[in-house]
Amino acid sequence: MFFTTKAEYGVRLLIELGRQGQAQPVSLKAIADAENLPLAYLERIVALLKRVGLVESTRGAHGGYQLARSADAIAMDEVVLALEGSLAPMECFVDDRSDDGRVLCSHHDDSGSGCATKLLWTRVQVGVLKTLAQTTLAELIDFQTRQLPRGGERAAPDERTPAPA
């Protein structure tokens, strides 16, 4: 399962907003510069995040964006689904749960039997969604903060804290 750069950049944008705190809004240009991301693409991503209530904006000379809720109240499933839409581990896997709760397989008419691998891909999807739901933005911010030395520069790879088990 691959996530697009929309999800990657969106999560990075939110982490940067969370690192800056709620004191004052942060400009997208500052985030684009700090994360080396394309500003025009961030503008499209932040519009999606704003639409679902994850970020809010302030206009004016000191305007910009900030988190709409605390970082510990933002789960990554909400973020990724807002940016990616539904998550499908295979191209043939169609998440059609909005209507009747079923996941469809495009290899068959799915008149009840479905594809032999449907169980596997359903479990993969559920596992990914569960992991995203159990991961908060606050955890990611904390993890990144532990990765940074005191001066704010990124640590060399050998100085990084290992990922929690």
Secondary structure, 3 states (H helix, E strand, C coil): CCCCHHHHHHHHHHHHHHHHCCCCCECHHHHHHHHCCCHHHHHHHHHHHHHCCCEEEECCCCCEEEECCCHHHCEHHHHHHHHHCCCCCCCCEEECHHHHCCEEECCCCCCCCCCCCHHHHHHHHHHHHHHHHCCEHHHHHHHHHHHCCCCCCCCCHHHCCCCCC
